[in-house]
């Protein structure tokens, strides 16, 4: 990942977008970042440690936001289906009564 030098903001954003779209990959990405952090610590690249920490922090925040957004969407969908079911029952009730 760092073969061409330290990552820039665009690469960090790309990683976060990828992780948000593929939530099941987050543990693997986090493990990679942890391993990378230890590797950079061994060779005393403190600047890279700050970059890894920034990535990890941003990744965690965006994953949490995506999870909340997904849960809200599911809740709204469930409520809409419930309202639809209730409306259908009412219309059937009126048809039977008429």
Beta strands, then each sheet from edge to edge (+ up, - down):
end
